[in-house]
Amino acid sequence: MNFFSLYKRKFLYEIKKKINIDAETDFKNKKLEHIFSHYCTDKASTYNQNRKKGHGFTKYYEDHLSKYKNKKINILEIGSYSGASAAAFSKYFPESTIYCLDVNISNFKYYSKKINVFGLDISQKKMINKFYSKIKITESDKFFDIIIDDGSHKLSDILIAFKYLFKNLNNNGVYVIEDFKFPNYFDHLKDIKHVKIDTLINNLNKKIFFESKIIDKNFQIELHQLIRKIRTYKGNSEHSDIAFMEKNV
């Protein structure tokens, strides 16, 4: 992704007329599934006017994240596309501030004072450093309570995002990887020679070391100490998988 493409997409995002969701206040007692469906995110079991089948991740999000329901939290979302899930989370977590990262923010169609949108390529460390600078944190600061990777689903991007951003997760925070088995199902997403994410998760849960040029042994030692448990779930379809990593206090 070159600079010109990102600049063009940022320009299109800036001039695009967006839906202001801050005036929408009727979600206080609504279930997450209702909110997901309302904003048409495929995290829901069904969404949009045609009741299209989604991933069905709602229950798992509620089980792992409801503890944050009315707390002041920071959420990082990698891969926001139109902003549907960010809009939904802004209503489910009324005290949250949400930071959205996407390589093409021209698709983003929602506006809220609680949602901050940044165009960047997650595989580029310089761009991540620039993002840190914009939100006034360092690369080692614990800042986010929830991090959700719903980005490209390329094996390399999942690993690089995890390597760079897991350290920015607060104690007792949750790191989520959606569709983490896509590199198992789709060959073009297995873009590097590396253990796949399901194997990585299994090894981290069992504290088994594995060969990796991205997640090196020193980082693996840290992860063995920092991760309380990783739980994985199957969604509605054969290609729907989600993982929740809980960080120790």
C-alpha positions as CSV (number, residue, x, y, z in Angstrom):
1,M,0.0,0.0,0.0
2,N,1.7,3.2,-1.1
3,F,1.4,6.7,0.5
4,F,-0.6,8.1,-2.4
5,S,-3.4,5.5,-2.1
6,L,-3.7,6.1,1.6
7,Y,-3.8,9.9,1.1
8,K,-6.5,9.5,-1.6
9,R,-8.6,7.3,0.7
10,K,-8.2,9.7,3.6
11,F,-9.3,12.6,1.4
12,L,-12.4,10.6,0.3
13,Y,-13.1,9.8,3.9
14,E,-12.9,13.4,4.9
15,I,-15.3,14.7,2.2
16,K,-17.8,11.8,2.5
17,K,-21.1,12.5,4.1
18,K,-21.5,10.2,7.1
19,I,-24.3,9.0,9.3
20,N,-24.2,10.8,12.7
21,I,-25.1,8.2,15.2
22,D,-24.6,10.3,18.4
23,A,-28.3,11.3,18.1
24,E,-29.4,7.6,18.2
25,T,-30.1,7.0,21.9
26,D,-32.6,4.2,22.0
27,F,-30.1,1.3,22.6
28,K,-29.7,1.6,26.4
29,N,-31.5,-1.7,27.2
30,K,-31.0,-3.4,23.9
31,K,-29.1,-6.7,23.5
32,L,-25.9,-6.8,21.6
33,E,-27.4,-8.9,18.8
34,H,-30.1,-6.3,18.2
35,I,-27.4,-3.6,18.0
36,F,-25.2,-5.6,15.7
37,S,-28.1,-6.3,13.4
38,H,-29.2,-2.7,13.4
39,Y,-25.9,-1.5,12.2
40,C,-25.6,-4.4,9.7
41,T,-22.4,-6.0,11.0
42,D,-21.7,-9.6,10.1
43,K,-20.8,-10.3,13.7
44,A,-24.5,-10.8,14.2
45,S,-26.3,-14.1,13.7
46,T,-28.5,-12.3,11.1
47,Y,-28.3,-8.8,9.7
48,N,-29.7,-6.3,7.2
49,Q,-33.3,-6.1,5.9
50,N,-32.9,-9.5,4.2
51,R,-31.9,-11.3,7.5
52,K,-28.6,-12.3,5.9
53,K,-26.7,-14.9,7.8
54,G,-23.7,-13.6,9.8
55,H,-20.9,-15.1,11.7
56,G,-22.9,-15.5,14.9
57,F,-20.3,-14.1,17.3
58,T,-22.6,-12.1,19.5
59,K,-22.9,-14.6,22.4
60,Y,-19.1,-14.9,22.6
61,Y,-18.6,-11.2,22.6
62,E,-21.2,-10.9,25.4
63,D,-19.6,-13.7,27.4
64,H,-16.2,-12.2,27.3
65,L,-16.8,-8.4,27.2
66,S,-20.0,-7.7,29.1
67,K,-17.7,-7.0,32.2
68,Y,-16.9,-3.7,30.4
69,K,-20.5,-2.7,29.7
70,N,-20.7,0.5,31.7
71,K,-17.0,1.2,32.3
72,K,-14.9,3.9,30.7
73,I,-12.7,1.9,28.2
74,N,-10.6,2.2,25.1
75,I,-11.3,-0.2,22.2
76,L,-9.0,-0.7,19.2
77,E,-10.5,-2.3,16.1
78,I,-8.2,-3.4,13.3
79,G,-10.2,-3.7,10.1
80,S,-13.2,-1.5,10.4
81,Y,-14.5,-1.3,6.8
82,S,-17.8,0.7,6.9
83,G,-17.7,1.2,10.7
84,A,-20.7,-0.9,11.4
85,S,-19.2,-2.9,14.3
86,A,-17.6,0.3,15.7
87,A,-21.0,2.0,15.7
88,A,-22.5,-1.0,17.4
89,F,-19.8,-1.2,20.1
90,S,-20.2,2.5,20.7
91,K,-23.8,1.9,21.7
92,Y,-23.2,-1.4,23.7
93,F,-20.3,0.2,25.6
94,P,-21.7,3.7,26.2
95,E,-18.6,4.9,28.1
96,S,-16.1,3.7,25.4
97,T,-13.7,5.5,23.1
98,I,-13.1,3.5,19.9
99,Y,-10.1,3.7,17.7
100,C,-10.5,2.2,14.2
101,L,-7.6,1.2,11.9
102,D,-8.2,0.3,8.2
103,V,-6.2,0.4,5.0
104,N,-9.2,1.9,3.2
105,I,-11.1,4.4,5.4
106,S,-13.1,5.7,2.4
107,N,-15.6,2.9,3.1
108,F,-16.3,4.3,6.6
109,K,-19.9,5.7,6.8
110,Y,-20.6,6.5,10.4
111,Y,-19.7,9.5,12.6
112,S,-19.5,9.7,16.3
113,K,-17.5,11.8,18.8
114,K,-16.6,8.5,20.4
115,I,-15.1,7.0,17.2
116,N,-11.6,7.9,15.9
117,V,-10.7,6.6,12.4
118,F,-7.1,6.2,11.1
119,G,-6.0,5.0,7.7
120,L,-2.9,2.7,7.9
121,D,-1.4,-0.5,6.7
122,I,-1.1,-2.7,9.9
123,S,2.0,-4.4,8.5
124,Q,4.0,-1.1,8.4
125,K,5.6,-0.3,11.8
126,K,6.2,3.3,10.8
127,M,2.5,3.8,10.3
128,I,1.8,2.2,13.7
129,N,4.3,4.5,15.4
130,K,2.6,7.5,13.7
131,F,-0.7,6.2,15.1
132,Y,0.8,6.0,18.6
133,S,2.0,9.6,18.2
134,K,-1.4,10.8,17.1
135,I,-3.2,9.3,20.2
136,K,-0.3,10.4,22.5
137,I,0.9,7.0,23.7
138,T,4.2,5.1,23.3
139,E,4.7,1.7,21.7
140,S,5.0,0.1,25.2
141,D,2.0,1.9,26.9
142,K,-0.9,-0.1,28.1
143,F,-3.9,1.8,26.8
144,F,-6.6,-0.4,25.3
145,D,-9.0,-2.6,27.2
146,I,-10.2,-4.5,24.2
147,I,-8.4,-5.1,20.9
148,I,-10.3,-6.7,18.0
149,D,-8.4,-7.9,14.9
150,D,-10.9,-8.2,12.1
151,G,-8.5,-7.0,9.4
152,S,-7.2,-8.6,6.2
153,H,-7.1,-12.1,7.8
154,K,-3.7,-12.7,6.1
155,L,-1.5,-14.8,8.3
156,S,1.3,-12.2,8.3
157,D,-1.0,-9.3,9.2
158,I,-2.5,-11.3,12.1
159,L,0.9,-12.1,13.5
160,I,2.4,-8.6,13.0
161,A,-0.7,-6.9,14.6
162,F,-0.4,-9.3,17.5
163,K,3.3,-8.7,17.9
164,Y,3.0,-4.9,17.9
165,L,-0.3,-4.3,19.6
166,F,-0.7,-7.0,22.3
167,K,1.7,-5.0,24.6
168,N,-0.7,-2.1,24.4
169,L,-3.5,-4.1,26.1
170,N,-4.3,-3.2,29.6
171,N,-4.0,-5.8,32.4
172,N,-7.2,-7.9,32.5
173,G,-7.8,-6.8,28.9
174,V,-9.1,-9.0,26.0
175,Y,-7.4,-9.5,22.6
176,V,-9.9,-10.8,20.0
177,I,-9.0,-12.4,16.6
178,E,-11.9,-12.9,14.3
179,D,-11.8,-15.5,11.5
180,F,-8.4,-16.6,12.7
181,K,-8.6,-19.8,10.7
182,F,-9.0,-18.1,7.3
183,P,-5.4,-18.9,6.4
184,N,-6.4,-22.6,7.0
185,Y,-9.3,-22.3,4.6
186,F,-8.0,-20.0,1.9
187,D,-4.5,-20.5,0.5
188,H,-4.0,-17.0,-0.6
189,L,-4.2,-15.8,3.0
190,K,-1.4,-18.1,4.1
191,D,1.1,-15.7,2.7
192,I,4.1,-16.7,4.8
193,K,5.7,-19.9,6.0
194,H,4.7,-20.0,9.6
195,V,2.6,-22.0,12.0
196,K,-1.1,-21.0,11.6
197,I,-3.0,-19.2,14.2
198,D,-4.8,-22.2,15.6
199,T,-1.5,-23.9,16.2
200,L,-0.1,-20.8,17.7
201,I,-3.1,-20.6,20.1
202,N,-2.7,-24.2,21.1
203,N,1.0,-23.8,21.8
204,L,0.4,-20.6,23.8
205,N,-2.3,-22.3,25.9
206,K,0.0,-25.2,26.6
207,K,3.1,-23.0,27.0
208,I,4.9,-24.9,24.1
209,F,7.6,-23.0,22.2
210,F,7.4,-22.8,18.4
211,E,9.6,-21.6,15.6
212,S,8.8,-18.1,14.4
213,K,10.7,-15.1,13.0
214,I,7.8,-12.8,14.1
215,I,6.8,-14.1,17.5
216,D,10.3,-14.8,18.8
217,K,11.2,-16.9,21.8
218,N,11.6,-13.9,24.2
219,F,8.1,-12.7,23.3
220,Q,6.7,-16.2,23.7
221,I,8.2,-16.3,27.2
222,E,6.4,-13.0,27.9
223,L,3.1,-14.4,26.5
224,H,3.3,-17.5,28.6
225,Q,3.3,-15.2,31.6
226,L,0.9,-12.6,30.4
227,I,-1.9,-14.7,28.8
228,R,-4.4,-16.2,31.3
229,K,-6.3,-18.3,28.8
230,I,-7.2,-18.3,25.1
231,R,-10.7,-19.6,24.2
232,T,-11.8,-20.3,20.7
233,Y,-15.3,-20.7,19.3
234,K,-17.1,-21.7,16.1
235,G,-19.6,-19.4,14.6
236,N,-22.5,-20.0,12.2
237,S,-20.6,-21.2,9.2
238,E,-17.7,-23.6,8.6
239,H,-15.4,-20.6,8.0
240,S,-16.5,-18.6,11.2
241,D,-14.0,-18.9,14.1
242,I,-13.1,-16.4,16.8
243,A,-10.5,-16.4,19.6
244,F,-10.5,-14.4,22.9
245,M,-7.2,-14.0,24.7
246,E,-7.5,-12.8,28.3
247,K,-4.5,-11.0,29.7
248,N,-3.4,-11.5,33.3
249,V,-3.9,-8.7,35.9
